[in-house]
């Protein structure tokens, strides 16, 4: 038996849960589960053009028609493609996907890169990247493979591990490896 509709409904909730895992670096989510359900029910769904919590007996017929009957296709002409990112923009890149990659798993790397060059190849925008230390990354990336990131001077970085310590008491110092930071 197939359960495509229920699987599709579970996907955005799982996506939110996995984002929470990555943010908190913890697998405790039961206390937030109700928040995820409320957020899902307040989000506008493309199929019905409204949030699910606004569906009622009065508008169920229009929701049914919008869901199961075809709409007129948009007559907008596609725009000519151009560079989306400027040189010096901070970006993340996509993880490599395969057949068994789950949709709710993280899609973007934690490491932040800087665009160092851009050019056209076969009418597609291509970007060259460098890591935070200025070292060029081997290969090139399409526009769909990079995502812009807003960087601030007061960004907090997570610690991956404590490499070594020195000193005692109030004078104790830590040498750490930052999470998603190049070696």
Secondary structure, DSSP 8 states (H G I E B T S, - for coil): ---HHHHHHHHHHHHHHHHHHHHHTS---GGGHHHHHHHHHHSEETTTTEEGGG--TTTHHHHHHHHHS---------------S-TT-EEEEB----TT--TTS--B-SS-EEEEEEEEETTEEEEEEE-TTS-B-SS-EEGGGEEE----TT----EEEEEEEES-GGG-EEEEEETT---
